[in-house]
Amino acid sequence: MNLPEPARALVERVTGGAVTAVRAAGGGSINEAAAVDAGGRTVFVKWHRDPPAGFFAAEADGLARLAATGTVRTPAVLACEDGARLGVLVLGYHPPGRSTQRSMAAAGRALAQLHSHRGMAPGLERDNFMGAIPQCNMAAASRGWIPFFRERRLGALASALPAPVRRGIERLDLDALLTEPEGGCALLHGDLWGGNLLCTDRDEALFIDPATYRGHPEVDLAMTRLFGGFGPAFYHAYQEVAGRFDADLDARLEVLNLYPLLVHVHLFGGGYVRQVEATVRRYGG
């Protein structure tokens, strides 16, 4: 695998040695990635050609915010460059392993601990990205989580939908369908599908590729349900810390998942529009 020259130069500055091996690694559908040996160590390198301004700086900021809570584990941010032609992010490397009950339970407990830190207003001091889609985190016109979700999440992306589906989203009674988070908002991972939880060969669980902001903890729980990959041990451990799920949770999670589905409409189109339409019909839009 070829490592772009700016990425190679950044790795060699970080490690203090020449690159000796480059092995392709999963970078998702947005980035290219590799495990790189240099200076007697291995680092994880992601790069994005012609990135949006501040693309990897936003990811590095999210990882740092999550790590600073002392709850969830994240890879260390070693270096970040957001060039106009190429963005590069260098992270600590953790050999991937299989998902186990132990790693899933560790992830569930850690996420619940992250969500236990409440009392914040929704949003963030800076904007960032959900995948490659810009994510606006500024405060909504009205205070509270539900107005923020309506304006900054659903309203911000609904323009890509066919008019009948867009109108259906606008008609959703979010005040009846969702709840304000008890005690205020918490810091979220923000994009917690199965591919963004790295289970290592040491039975550890690391949270990667965040789209961090402050919101309802159920946003993260919703994302874990969207594409699968989180087993019973994860949810059991989460409830040990945060308390048992209530009977109406599943419905709220479906509504909250309208946002990541809208992101996927913008990225991929196609069947995601039909998923959004089905959810809107189910909940009265």
C-alpha positions in Angstrom: 0.0 0.0 0.0 1.3 3.5 -0.9 1.4 6.0 1.9 1.0 9.6 0.6 4.2 11.6 1.1 2.8 14.2 3.5 1.5 11.3 5.7 4.9 9.6 5.5 6.6 12.8 6.6 4.2 13.4 9.5 4.7 9.8 10.7 8.4 10.1 10.6 8.3 13.4 12.6 6.1 11.7 15.2 8.1 8.5 15.6 11.6 9.9 14.9 12.4 7.1 12.5 11.9 6.1 8.8 8.8 4.2 7.7 9.7 0.5 7.3 6.2 -1.0 6.6 2.7 0.0 5.6 -0.2 -2.3 6.0 -3.7 -1.4 4.8 -6.3 -1.1 7.5 -10.0 -0.3 7.6 -10.7 3.4 7.3 -14.4 3.1 6.7 -16.1 4.5 3.6 -14.7 8.0 4.1 -11.0 7.7 4.7 -8.0 5.6 3.7 -6.0 4.1 6.6 -3.0 2.0 7.4 -0.9 0.6 10.2 2.5 2.0 9.8 5.8 0.8 11.3 8.4 3.5 11.9 11.0 4.4 14.5 10.5 1.0 16.2 6.8 1.4 16.8 3.5 1.1 15.0 1.0 3.9 14.5 -2.4 4.1 12.9 -2.7 6.6 10.1 -5.8 8.0 8.4 -5.9 10.3 5.4 -8.5 12.0 3.3 -7.9 13.6 0.0 -9.3 17.1 -0.6 -10.8 17.2 2.9 -13.4 19.7 4.2 -11.7 22.4 6.2 -10.8 21.2 9.7 -11.9 17.7 9.0 -9.3 15.8 11.1 -8.9 18.6 13.6 -12.6 18.1 14.5 -12.0 14.3 15.0 -8.9 14.9 17.1 -10.9 17.4 19.3 -13.7 14.8 19.8 -11.2 12.1 20.8 -9.5 14.5 23.2 -12.8 15.5 24.8 -13.9 11.9 25.3 -10.5 10.9 26.7 -10.6 13.8 29.2 -13.7 12.5 30.9 -11.7 9.5 32.2 -14.6 7.1 31.2 -14.4 5.7 27.6 -11.1 4.7 26.1 -9.9 6.3 22.9 -6.7 6.0 20.9 -4.1 8.7 21.6 -3.9 11.5 19.1 -0.3 11.8 18.0 -0.5 14.3 15.2 -3.0 16.0 12.9 -2.6 18.0 9.7 -5.5 19.4 7.7 -3.9 20.3 4.4 -6.0 21.7 1.5 -5.1 18.7 -0.6 -4.6 16.0 2.0 -5.7 15.7 5.6 -3.8 13.3 7.9 -4.4 12.0 11.4 -1.9 9.9 13.3 -3.2 7.8 16.3 -1.9 5.3 18.7 -2.2 1.8 17.3 -4.1 -1.0 19.0 -4.1 -4.4 17.3 -7.8 -5.3 16.5 -9.3 -8.5 18.0 -12.7 -10.1 18.1 -15.7 -8.8 20.0 -16.1 -10.7 23.3 -18.5 -10.5 26.2 -15.7 -9.0 28.2 -14.9 -6.2 25.7 -18.6 -5.5 25.1 -19.3 -5.3 28.9 -16.4 -2.9 29.3 -17.7 -0.7 26.5 -21.2 -0.7 28.0 -20.0 0.3 31.5 -17.7 3.0 30.1 -20.4 4.5 27.9 -22.8 4.6 30.9 -20.1 6.3 32.9 -19.6 8.9 30.2 -23.4 9.5 30.1 -23.5 9.9 33.9 -21.8 13.3 33.6 -24.9 15.5 33.0 -25.9 19.2 33.4 -24.8 20.5 30.1 -26.7 22.4 27.4 -27.0 20.7 24.0 -24.5 21.4 21.3 -20.8 22.2 21.4 -18.5 25.3 21.1 -17.4 24.2 17.6 -18.9 22.4 14.6 -17.6 19.1 13.4 -18.6 16.3 11.1 -20.8 13.2 11.0 -18.9 11.1 8.5 -18.1 13.7 5.9 -21.3 15.7 6.5 -20.8 19.0 8.3 -22.5 18.9 11.7 -23.7 22.2 13.2 -23.5 22.3 17.0 -24.6 25.9 17.7 -27.5 26.4 20.1 -31.0 26.2 18.7 -33.4 29.2 18.8 -35.2 27.6 21.7 -33.5 26.1 24.8 -33.6 22.4 25.4 -32.6 19.2 23.8 -35.8 18.6 21.8 -35.6 22.0 20.0 -31.9 21.3 19.3 -32.6 17.9 17.8 -35.5 19.4 15.7 -33.5 22.3 14.4 -29.8 21.2 14.3 -30.2 17.6 13.5 -33.5 16.8 11.6 -34.1 20.3 10.2 -30.5 20.7 9.0 -30.6 17.7 6.7 -34.3 17.2 5.8 -33.9 19.3 2.6 -32.4 16.2 0.8 -35.7 14.3 1.2 -38.7 14.2 -1.2 -41.2 16.8 -0.3 -43.8 14.5 1.3 -41.2 12.8 3.5 -39.8 16.2 4.5 -43.2 17.5 5.4 -43.8 14.3 7.4 -40.6 15.0 9.5 -41.8 18.6 10.1 -45.2 17.2 11.4 -43.6 14.8 13.9 -44.6 15.7 17.5 -41.1 15.4 18.9 -42.3 16.8 22.3 -44.5 13.7 22.6 -42.1 11.2 21.1 -38.9 12.2 22.9 -37.9 13.3 26.4 -35.6 16.0 27.7 -32.6 14.3 29.4 -33.0 14.1 33.1 -30.3 16.3 34.7 -29.3 17.9 31.4 -27.3 16.8 28.5 -24.1 14.6 28.5 -21.1 14.5 26.2 -21.8 12.0 23.4 -19.7 9.9 21.1 -22.2 10.9 18.5 -21.6 8.2 15.8 -21.6 5.0 17.8 -22.3 2.3 15.2 -20.5 -1.0 15.5 -17.6 0.1 13.2 -16.7 2.8 15.6 -16.1 0.5 18.6 -12.7 -1.1 18.3 -12.3 -4.4 20.2 -8.6 -5.1 20.6 -6.7 -8.4 20.9 -6.5 -7.7 24.7 -10.2 -7.7 25.2 -10.3 -3.9 25.5 -12.9 -1.6 23.8 -11.8 1.7 22.3 -14.2 4.3 21.0 -13.1 5.8 17.7 -14.3 8.2 14.9 -16.5 10.4 17.1 -18.9 13.1 16.0 -18.9 14.5 19.5 -21.4 17.0 21.0 -23.6 17.4 24.1 -27.0 15.8 23.8 -29.4 13.1 25.1 -27.5 9.9 26.1 -30.1 8.0 24.1 -28.6 9.3 20.9 -25.6 7.0 21.5 -27.8 4.0 22.5 -29.9 4.6 19.3 -26.8 4.4 17.1 -25.8 1.1 18.6 -29.1 -0.4 17.4 -29.0 1.0 13.9 -26.6 -1.5 12.3 -26.1 -4.1 15.0 -22.8 -5.3 16.4 -23.5 -4.6 20.1 -24.4 -7.8 22.0 -26.4 -8.4 25.2 -23.3 -8.0 27.4 -23.0 -4.4 26.3 -26.6 -3.4 27.2 -26.6 -5.4 30.4 -23.4 -3.6 31.6 -24.8 -0.2 30.6 -27.9 -0.8 32.7 -25.9 -1.9 35.7 -24.5 1.6 35.8 -27.3 3.7 34.4 -30.4 1.8 35.5 -32.9 -0.3 33.6 -34.3 0.7 30.3 -37.9 1.8 30.3 -40.7 0.3 28.1 -40.8 3.2 25.7 -37.1 3.4 25.0 -37.2 1.4 21.7 -39.6 3.9 20.1 -37.5 6.9 21.2 -34.4 5.3 19.7 -36.1 4.8 16.4 -37.0 8.5 16.2 -33.5 9.5 17.3 -32.1 7.4 14.5 -33.8 9.6 11.9 -30.7 11.8 12.2 -28.0 9.2 11.2 -30.4 7.9 8.6 -30.6 11.4 7.1 -26.8 11.6 7.2 -26.8 8.3 5.2 -29.3 9.8 2.7 -26.8 12.6 2.1 -23.9 10.2 1.7 -25.5 7.3 -0.1 -29.1 8.1 -1.0 -31.1 5.1 -2.2 -32.7 2.9 0.4 -32.1 5.2 3.3 -34.8 7.5 2.1 -37.2 4.6 2.4 -36.1 3.8 5.9 -36.7 7.5 6.9 -40.1 7.4 5.3 -41.0 4.2 7.2 -40.0 5.7 10.5 -41.9 8.9 9.8 -45.1 7.0 8.9 -44.8 4.8 12.0 -44.6 7.8 14.3 -47.3 10.0 12.8 -45.5 12.4 10.5 
